[in-house]
């Protein structure tokens, strides 16, 4: 939200008060509180009829410093609040030297000098200034409608780039943008977002979380061009500065505080196929799709039933449509006997026609209006109401309906929606409706994910979720929502996914071919390669099926080739997935995460690193023209073995069965033998791929639980590569990327 009219004036009706000087300072061992006047005090009379802003500085976790600015502290606090499972105040220290007070937490320091005008400096371990609160950086403003806003600003350095704030489809760099953190069902072609995260990451090696679940309004160099501004309609504003020094370090600390991603089961990394949304389908259709994939040699891991598995006008009642599926248990059994996992579409709404509506009303499980009526509208489903997940009884009731489906043979759920949440309602636990609007998705997805963990076991829970807020990364996987079937929408989707990955989310997917409309075969084939080189891979559409043969035989070949490739890459991919689970570093990585010191990588949003060592540049053109950037070193194309030298930009032309897919210099890539499934025994027939620059490299191959199964070290000795192993005695081959054998020795268990 903008408050000023240019640099000098305020907008009509806006009155702002800025922290100006410190009038008192109180310190403790691990925190301090400053009382800042909003004008220069020259005599005692200046202390009358004027506010103070109370500023608390503290450390909620090592390497994280919190700042809380408060105008009136007496306002009753109503939740919800972000859960911070990693909050562990420990080890912070306050030091005072003359007029300077410092709070040190790990490699991060905040400094206050009471001798000068109001301001706070944030310093790294070397004393380098990361950012600062400057003259107008702590304030409150009252707008023409009487609303009270707390305002924070952090200074931008020359050349500093800002990223994140959730899954946003606007330009990758947030600089110059106005962003409202407010859940919306706006598709991928607008400034709205399904996954709004008030956390941004800076190219200077720090991150900032605004600890407020309601609407947070950002001006990123867009009102005051040298500042990142964030404001909330409240009496208090709290934010956390998260230390680096690298972007990976920032994400590791941020996810330690807000929650690490669960590790999805290995089977979920295979190919998902759905019925699509508005298409006609029954068991015969489903069987024909499954048969068609098998006949064409395209391994399928998950089959998903979208909305119309339930009866029309009755979503969600969790009842199979008997006119379409006469014996769903038998159908699911037959599908599972073919090695398939089953996914079902659900949402948190209860239509009035559903028998569950009266049941939920009787139980008091639905959100109500202030006058006691059930909140309802006709958007999406006629007379639909909203499950109140703040009520433990409502959560258990909802989970109980899903448990019936699990007993029938369902494995996971697509948790759609969760964004259109009203603000003129009452919640069971008394939550503030404005704060609950964004937070609702967290309760919804957590309810479903925890049910899956309980019923299927730890490590077997996975969602396909559309909405999220802070902490939602704990309940993977998330997908990019409703995109058009076009090259532009394909690029939008990638931007959104890369933005989400810089907001703490380890796993992300999208609808291959686009959701809205029917893609041209060229779009579909290009999207196949991109989708099967993503964290998770799903064929899904709106008004038309997404079976590959609907787009020609070449599409079948492309789908087969990249599905088989992904399966063989699973020892590598699941190792990177386990790293995301342990450290918070995402599987799909913007280039700046791996190459933070290469300025060219800071702006790249049409390519990414898949794990630490594979560079992927999707092709966004029918003709195959693609432009991408290679960082320093000799890169080797995974499919052809062709070398390419970086740093520098490259232009290539690729057929539909190819794209720029380069192995990082010095890498060691574990490559599985089984191309038929994602969850095989990866050590059986394992190949280690090396580059000409692989002189001494180590890689860990996980088991299906994500734990280390074997650790391999490859050391080049002349023209050969000698491998030693820890944890496995089985033989492996060592091959050049795209080339022949360069070493093959029996393993010796050094464990």
N, C-alpha and C positions, 0 to 999 in steps of 0.2 A: 504494500500500500504506500502510495506517495503522499507525503505531508507538506512538502515545500513547493513553492512556486519559483522555480529557479533556485539559485544559490542564496539569494538575499531575503526573499519573502516567503511567507507561509500561504498555503492555499486558503481560500475563503472559508472562514469559520473555524480554522484550526488554531489552537493555542498550544504551544509547546514549551516545556520546561526542561532545560538541559543541566545535568550535573556539571558544576563549574569549579568547585574547590572543596577539599576535604576539611570539615570542621571538627571531626573527632575520629579517632582510630582506636579500635580495641583488638588486641591480639591474644591468641592462645597458642599452644604448641603446634597445632596443625591447621589453623585457619585464622582468618582475620576479617573484621567488619569495619567498613568505612562509612561514614555519614557525610554525604555530599550535599552541600547547598546548591541551589539552582541560580544563585547570583553571587557576585563578589560581596563579601561582608566587610564593610568599612567601620561600622560601629554597632552597638547593641541593637539599635533600632532596626537594622537590616535583618535581624533574626526573627522579627515578628511578622505575622501574616504571610508566611512563605513556607513552602514545603522543603523537606529533606528527602533525598533518595538514599535508601539503605542498600549498601552493596556488600554482599557476603562473598568471600573467596575461600574455596575449600577444595578438597581432592576426593572425588568419589571412588577412585581407583588409581593404581600406580600409573604415572604418565598421563593422567587426565586431571585437568583443573577446571572446577566449576565456578561460575560467576552467577550470582542471583541478585538482580536489582529489583527493589520493591518500593512502591509509593505507599499505599495504605495496606498495612499488614493484617488488618482486622477482618478482611473479607473471608467469609466461611469458605473453606476449601471443599469442593465436591470433585470426586474422581471423574473419570479414571486417570491413572498415571501410567506411564510406560513402566513395564517391568524391567528391572536392571539386574539380572541374575548375577552379573559379575561385579556388582558394587561391593567394594571391600576397602574402605578407607584405612590405609595403613602406610606408614613410612613418610608421610608428608611432613615438612618442617618449615616453620616460620623463622626468618632471620631479620633482625632490625639493625641497621647501621645508619646512625644519624636520622635523616628524614626519609631514608629509603627502607621500605619493608618488602620482603620477598617471601613468597610461598613456593617451595620446591617440592615437586613430586616426580621422582625418577628423572628423566631427561628434560623435563619441562619446568619452567619457572615463570611466575607472574610477578611483576615488579610494580610497586606503587611509590611515587615520590610525593610526599605531602607538601613539599616546599613549592611545587609548581602548580599549574592548572591541573584540573582533574584529568586522569588518564591512567591506563594500565598497559604495560608492555608484556608480551609473551615471548620468552626467549628459549632457544634450544640448548642442548648440553654444552655447546661451544660458546654460548652467550650471544649467538646471532639472533637478531629480532625476526620472529616469524610473522607476527601481526601485532596490532595494538588497538585499544580503545582510545580514540582521540577526542577532540574538544566537544563534538556533538554525539559521541558514541554511546552515552547512557542518558536516556530521556523518557519522559512520558508526554503524551499529547492527548488533548481532548478535541474531538472533531465536532462539526456543526450539529450533528445529531445527538451530542452528549456522550458518545462512546469514549471510553478511556483506553488508550493504547500504551503499552510499554514498548520502547524502541531500543534496539541494540545495533551498534555498528562496529565492524572490524575492518581495519585498513587493508587495502589492496596495495601490494608493491608493484613497481613497474614490471610489466610482463607476466604478472601472476595470473594463472588460469584457475577457474573454479569448475568443479564437476559434481555430479550426483544429484541429490534431492529426489531420489526415487527413479522409477522407470518413466523417463520423459522422452517424448518423441520430437521435441524441438531441437535446435542445434546442440551438438554434443557439449560444447563449451557453454557454461551458464552465463558467462560475462555478457552484460548488456540486457539480460532478460529480467522480466518481472514474473515471479512464480508464486502461486498460492498453493500451500499444502492443504489440499481439500479433496477428498475422495470423489471421483466422478466416473461415470460410465460414458466416456467421450470418444472411444475409439483411438486409433493410433495416428490420426491425421489432424489432431488438434493440440492445443496447449494443455488440455486436461489430462489427468493421469489416474490409472487404477491403483497405483502403488506409490503413495506419497510419503516420502521419508525426509523429515527435517534435519538431514545430515548432509553437509557438503565437504568435499575434499579439495585441498589446495595443492597446486603444483609445487608449492614451497615446502611441502612435507608436514602438513598438519591437517586435521579435520575438525569440524565443529558440529555438535549435535545440539539443537534447540530442544530442551526437555519439556515439551508442551504438546499433548496429543491433539489439541484443537487446531484451529486454523492458524497457520503461521504464514505471514506475508513477507516475501523476499523481494528485495531490490538489489540485484547483483551488478553493481556499477551502473545502475540504470536510473537512479535518482541523484545520489551523490556518486559521481563516476569513479572516485577513488575509494569507495567503501562497499562492503557487503552489508546490507541492512536487513534486519529481520524484526518483525513486530508482531505482537499478539494483543488481542482485545482482552486485557486482564489488568490486574494491579501488580503483577509480578512477572518477571521474565528471567528464566534460568537457562543457561547454556553451558556446554562443556567443550573445552578445547582439548583435542586429542593429539598427543605427540607422535612424531615419526621416528626417525628422520625420513624414511622412504614411504611411498604410498602403501606398500605392503605392510609396513610396520603400523601405519595408521589404521588400516583395516583390521589387523590382528588385535590391536588394542580396542578398537571400537566394538568388534564382535565379542571380545572377551567381556565387555561391559554389557552389551545388549543381547548376547546369546549367539552361539555358533550354529551353523547349519547342521541339521541331522544328516547322516550319510544315507542317501537313498539306496535301496537294494539294487544289486547289479542288474537284475532282470529289467529294471525300469529304464536302463540305458538303451535297450533295443528299440525296434520300430513299433510305434503305436499306430493303429488304424481305427478310424471311427466310422459310425454310420452317417456322419455329417448331421446337420441340424434339421433343416426343413425337408429333407428328402424322405421318400417313402421307404420303409424298411420293415422287415419281419425276419423270422428265423431263416427262411429260405434265402433272403437277401444276404444276411450275415454269413451264412454258410457258403454262399457263392463267392463272397469276398475272400473268405479264409481259404477256400479251395483255389481261387484264382491266384492268390499270392503264392501258395505252395506249388501250383502247377508251373508258375513262372520262375521258381527258384528264388523268391524274395522272402527270407525268413521274417516271421512276424512274432513279436513278443507279447504285445498287449492288444486286446480288442476293447474298444470303448463304445458304450451305448449312450448316445446323447439324448436330449430332452424327451423326445417322444417315445421313450421306453415306458413312460407313464401316460395316463389317459389325459386327453386334452382338457383344458380348463381346470385341472386338478393338481397342478404342481405347487408345492411338492407334497405328494401323499405317499411316495415310496412304494407304490403298488404298480406291478407290471400291468400293462394294458392287455386284458385277456383276449381281446379281438385280434391282437397282433402276435402275442406270445402266449400260446395256450399252456405250455409246460416249461416255464423258465428254468426251473431247477434242472430238468433233464437237458435243456439246451446248454446251460452253463457247464454241466458235467461233461457233455460232449466236447465243448470248447477246451476245457481244462485238460481233458484226455489227450488233446492235440498239443499240449505244452503251452497253452496260452494263459496269460493272466487277464483278469476282467476288471475294467474300470467303468464306473457309473457316474452319470451327471446328476448333481444335486444343487439346490440353492437354499437359502435360509428363509424363504417366503412360503406362506401357507395360503393357498387359494381358498376362497369362501366355499366353493363347491366341494372341496375335499372333505372327507369325513374327519380328517385330522383337525379341521378348523374348529368344530364344536368341541372336540376333545381338548384342544389347546386353550379354548376359551374357558372351559370348565376348570382346567388346571391352573389358570392364570399365567399361562406361558407366553402370552403375546404382549407386545409393546402397546401401551395405552396412551390416550390423549389426556390432557390435564383434567377434563371433566369426567374421566372414568371410562369413556368409550374406547373400544378397540380401534387403534389406528389402522385405516385401510385406504387403498386407492385401487384404480383399475389399470395402472401402468404395469405392463408385463403380464400379470394374471388378473382376472376380474375379481375385485373385492379382496385382493390379497392382503395379508397381515404379515407382521415381522416377528420372528421368534426372539424373545428377550433372553439373550445369552448371559446377561448379568445375574440371572436367577439360576442357582445351582440345580434346582428341580427341573427347570426348562432344559438345561444342558443335558441332564440325564435322560429326560424324556426324548429329546431329539436323537441322542446317541442310541437309545434303545431301538428306534425305528431303523437306524442304519445297521444295528447289530443283526437284525433279521436278514438283511441283504448279505452280510458277511457269512452268516450261517448257510445261505444258499450257494455260496461259492464266489462271491465278489471279493476282489483283492484290494481295490483302492477307489478313491472318489475324485471326481473333478468338482472342486468346490467353486462353483461359478458365483458371480455377483458379490454382494457385500459392500457395494459403494453407495447406492442410493438409500441413505439412512436419514430419516426425518429428524428435524431439530425442534419440532413443536410437540414433543412427547414427554412422557414420564418413563423412567427406567426403574426396574425392581429394586436395585441397590441405591437409588437416589442419585445416580450419576448426572453430571451436567450434560444436557443434550448436545451442546456445541462441542464438548470434548469427546463425547461418545461417537460422533459422526465418523471420524477417522478411525477410532479405536475399535469399532464394532467388528471389523474384519479379523482382528487379532483373536477375539473371543470365539468367533465362528470357526476359523481354521484350526485353532488350538483344540477345540472340542472334538473335531473330526480326527485330527492327527493323533491325539491322545487315545481315542478309541481304537484306532488302527494299531498303535503300539501295544495296547493292552490285549487286543484280540489276535493280532498277527505276530506279535513279538517285537522287541527292540531290533532295529535294523531292517524291518520289513515294512515300515510305514512310509507311504508316499502319497502326496496329493498332486493334483494338477490345479493350482489355485490361481485366481485372477487378481484378487485384491490383497493388499498388505500394508502394514505400517511398520514402525520401528519394532524390531524383534521378530517380525514375520519370517525372517530368513531361517528361523529354527524349524519351520514346517514346509520343507520343499516338496514338490517343485513348483515354480511359478511360470506361467506362460503369458505372452505378450498381449492377449486380448484381441479385439476385433479389428483386423487389418484388411485392406482391400487386396484384391488379386492383381497386383501390379508390381513393377520393379520399384517404383517410388515407395510403395508400402513395405516392400522387402527391406529397403534401406532404412525406412522409419523404424521398423521392428528391430533391426540390428542396433540402431542408435539407442533405442529404449533399453535393450538388453545390456548394452555396455554401460549405460548410465546406472541401471539397477545394480550391476556388479560392483560399481564404485560406491554403492550405498549399503554394502555389507551382505549382499545375496550371492550365495555360492553356485546356485543352479538356476537355469532359465531356459525356456523353450518358446515356441511360436508355432502358428499354424502353417505347415508347409503348403505352399501354393496360395496362401492368403485365404481369409475367411469369407469376405463379402464378394459375391459374384463368382464367375468361373474364370480361372486364369487361362491365358493363351498357353499353348504347349511350351513355348519358349520360356515363359515365366515359371511354369511348373517345374521344368527340368532344371533350370538354374537354382530354383528354391530347394529342390531335392538335395543338391550337393551341399548347400548352406545348412539345411535342416539336419542332415545326417552327420555334419561336422559341428553340431551344437551339443550342448549338455544333454538334452533330451529331444527326441525326434518324434513328431506326431503329424500324421496326415489327417487334416480336418477341414471342412468347409461348411458353407451355409446352405445354399440352394442346390448344390451339385455334389456328387460323390468325388472323392479324392483317390480312388484306386488308380494306380499308374497307367493301366492299359486304356483308361478313358482318354489319355493324352497321347496315345501312339506307342508303338513298339520301342522306339528309342527311349521314351520315358521309363518303360519297364527295365531296359538295360541300365539306365542311370540309377534307378532305384535299387536294383540288384547290386550294382557295383559298389555303391557307397554304403549300403547296409552291410555287405560282407566286409568292407574295409573297416567300418566302425567296430564290428565284432572282433576283428583281428587287432584293433588298437585298444581293446578293453584293458589289457594289463597296464598300459600307459594311462588311459583315461581314468580308470578306477583308482590308480595311484594318485592322480591329480585330484580326484573327488575326495579321497581320504585326506589329502592335504587341506582341501577346503573345509572339511569337517573339523580338522584339528586346529587350523590357523585362521580360518576366515578368508583366505585368499581364494578368489573364485576360480571355477574351472575355465570359464570363458573370460579372458583377461584383456582389457584395453591395452594397447601397446605401451602406454606410459607406465603400467605396473611393472613390466619386465625391463623397460628401458627408460627409467626416470631421468637419466642424464642426457638423453638424446632429445634436443628440443623439437625435432621433426615429429617425434612420436606423440607429443602432447595434444595434437589436433586430430589425430587419425581416428575416424569413426566408420570406415568402410572395410576395416580389416581388424583382426584380433589374434591373440595367442590362445590356442586351445591347449591348456596346461602350460608348462614352462617352455616347451621346446618345439611346438608346431605352430607355424604362422599360416593363417587362413585368410584369404582375400576373396569373398564371394563375388561372383560375376553378376553385374546388374544391367546386362544388355543382352539382347537376342543374338547379336553377332559375335559375342564372346570377347569384346574389347574390355580390358580391365587395366586400371592404373593403380599401383600400390607402391609401398615403400619398404625397403629392406634395411634394417640397421647394419652396423659394421660387421664385417666378416664374410666368409664364404658359406652361403646357404645352399642346400641341396634339395631339389624337388623330390618329394616323397614318392611320387608315382613314376617319374621318368629317370631319376638320378642325375638330371641336368644341374650343373652348378650355376649360381648367380652371385655376383659380388656386391656387397654393400659396404658403406652406406650409399643409398641413392634410390631414386625413383625408377620404376620399371613399367613399361607398357608391354602387355602380352595379349595374345589372342588364344582363347581356349575353346575347344569343342564342348558339347554338353556333358561329356563324360570326364571333364577335367576342370580344374581351377587352380590358381596359385596356392600350393600347399607345400610349404618349405620347412625343412628341418633346420633347426638352429645350429650354428657352428659349435662343435664340441659336444653334441648331444649323444645320449645313449637311450634308444627307444626300445622298450620291450614290445614285441610283436607276437601275438598269439597265433596258434596253428588252426584253431577252430573258428571258422567263419560263419557257422550256422546259428550260434546263440551268443548272447552277451555274458552269460554267467557260467562259463565252462571252467575246466581246470586249466588255468593259464600257464602253469609250469610244464604242462604236457606238450612237448614239441616247440618250446619257446625259442624265438629268434631274437637276438639283440642286434639292432640296427645302429651302425656307427657312421660318422662322417669322416672325411679326410682330416678334420681337425680334432677328432676324438682321441686325445692322448692319455687322459686319465679321468675317467668319469664313473660315477656310481649311480645306480638306480635301484629302487625298491619295488618289487612286485608284490601286491597285496593278496590276501585271500578274499573270499567272498564277504567276510565281515569287515574288510578294510584294514585288518591287522597285517603287519609285514609277514609275508610268507617266505621270501628270499631276498637277499641283497646281493647284487652283482656289481663287481668292479671290473672295468675294462681298461687295460693298459696297453698302449701301442708299443710294439717291439719291432722296429723296422717295418716290413710290409705286412706283418701279422699283428693281430690283436689278441692278447692273452687275457682270459677271463677267470676270475676267482669268484667263488660263491660262498655265501653264508646262509645256511638254512635249507639248502637243497643239494642233492647229489645227482639229480637228473641232468642229462646232457642238454646243452643248448648249442645252437648255431650262431655264429657271428657273421653278419653280412654288411657290406656297404649299402647305404641307402640307394635303392634302385639298382644295385649291382650284385656282384658275386660274393662268394664266401671269402672272408679274410681271416677266419680263425674258427676252430671248432675243437674244443677240448673237453674231456670228461670233467664233471664238477667234483670238487672235494668239499665236503661239509666242514667248514672251519668253525662251526658253532660248538 
